Amino acid sequence: MSEALLETPTALDTPLVIADRPLRSRLMLGTGKYRTNPEMVAAIEASGTEVVTVAVRRVDLDRTKEEGVLHHLDPNDYLLLPNTAGCYTAEDAIRYARLARAAGFTNWVKLEVIGDQETLLPDAEATLRAARELVADGFVVLAYTNDDLITALRLEDAGCAAVMPLASPIGSGLGLVNPYNIRTIKARLSVPVIVDAGVGTASDAAVTMEQGVDGILMNTAVAEARDPVRMGRAMALATEAGRLAYLAGRMPRRERAVPSSPLAGMLD
């Protein structure tokens, strides 16, 4: 390894690039469920994230109102990524994406179309339909989806800038349920793969990043922690640790012990 790579921890990796935009942090955070806006801001700052998602249907888009989320987030400090959370049809998702752009957000959108109110699992067909129309309309689409390879490939073919398979159901905190599926999606896609939903704590984040994915998006795990600020920092460290562990390559698993020190040359 060159000396240049050892100068700083961040030099051990390259930036995450989505639609030609480089990002130092591979962790993205949502803005829902926090007890107070100051707590939200402190947790986001502690996480070191550069991308913060905002649910267009659930926040006041008037930035002048102090009680609103957007009043506390400077678009010069973060890429504010509108998402279409709460949409159950492609038409609704498209409409709210366009509303966000008209309200002054960038042309980036996290596309989310829910197919079932009880499980909150995505509607693959509606998501794909919305993605095609939004891409044609000039949006940079980051599409939330099931951990299904075929849907992921079709979303990439539709022009999505990133595909975001779930680790487990939204808000469940179950962690990464199907690592094989996530590894398969990452291996087959050319666009970034950002795991979204289901991460519950720092160890979940590390295990998820060890699959080789490009990043993680989370909300509930931080917002509903007893101390969101500490959890935000923990998630930042875990995301980086998991990523570096993947790049380093873990030791092989063995069914028997192997001594750490060589046996040759031991003193009698």
KAUR-V230381 format. One record per pair of residues at least 12 apart in sequence whose ideal C-beta (glycine too) atoms are under 7 Angstrom apart, sorted by the first residue. I is the first residue (numbers start at 1). GAP is how many residues later the second one is. If there is no record, write none. Layout:
I/GAP  I/GAP
This chain:
10/14  12/232  13/230  13/231  13/234  16/176  16/198  16/199  18/143  18/144  18/174  19/121  19/142  23/27  23/28  24/26  25/23  25/24  25/25  26/188  26/189  26/190  26/213  26/217  27/20  27/22  27/188  27/189  27/208  27/209  27/212  28/21  28/23  28/25  28/166  28/187  28/189  29/15  29/18  29/20  29/23  29/189  29/190  29/193  30/23  30/189  31/21  31/22  31/23  31/38  32/23  32/26  32/187  32/191  33/186  33/187  33/190  33/191  34/189  34/194  37/32  37/35  39/189  40/32  41/31  42/187  43/179  43/185  43/186  43/189  44/188  46/183  46/186  46/187  47/185  47/186  47/188  47/189  48/188  50/28  50/29  51/27  51/28  51/30  52/21  52/26  52/28  52/29  53/28  53/30  53/57  53/164  54/15  54/16  54/26  54/27  54/28  54/29  55/28  55/30  55/31  56/26  56/27  56/28  56/40  56/43  56/44  57/28  57/29  57/30  57/39  58/27  58/28  61/42  79/29  80/25  81/27  81/29  82/15  82/18  82/23  82/27  83/27  83/29  84/12  84/13  84/25  84/27  84/28  84/29  85/27  87/25  87/26  87/27  88/25  88/26  89/24  89/37  90/23  90/36  90/39  90/40  93/18  93/19  93/20  93/37  94/36  94/39  94/40  97/12  97/37  97/42  107/31  107/32  107/33  108/32  109/25  109/30  109/32  110/32  110/34  111/16  111/19  111/20  111/23  111/30  111/31  111/32  111/33  112/32  113/13  113/14  113/17  119/50  120/49  120/50  121/25  121/48  122/22  122/23  122/24  124/21  124/22  124/24  124/27  127/16  127/18  128/26  128/27  128/30  131/12  131/24  131/27  131/29  132/26  135/23  135/24  135/25  140/21  141/19  141/20  142/18  142/19  142/20  142/22  142/52  143/12  143/17  143/20  143/21  144/20  144/52  145/18  145/19  145/20  146/19  146/20  147/18  147/19  147/31  147/34  147/35  147/38  149/35  149/36  149/39  152/13  152/33  152/37  153/35  156/33  156/34  156/35  160/31  161/30  162/29  162/30  162/32  163/26  163/28  163/30  164/30  164/32  164/53  165/17  165/20  165/28  165/30  166/30  166/31  166/32  167/28  167/30  167/31  167/32  167/41  168/29  168/30  169/28  169/29  170/27  171/49  172/26  173/25  173/27  173/47  173/48  174/24  174/26  175/23  175/24  175/25  175/29  175/32  176/28  176/31  176/32  179/32  182/13  182/29  182/31  183/28  183/29  186/25  186/26  186/27  192/22  192/23  193/20  193/21  194/19  194/20  194/21  194/22  194/23  195/13  195/18  195/21  196/21  199/17  199/19  199/22  200/21  201/20  202/32  202/33  202/36  203/35  205/30  205/33  205/34  205/37  206/32  206/35  206/36  207/35  208/34  209/30  209/33  209/34  209/37  210/32  210/35  210/36  212/34  216/23  218/17  221/14  222/13
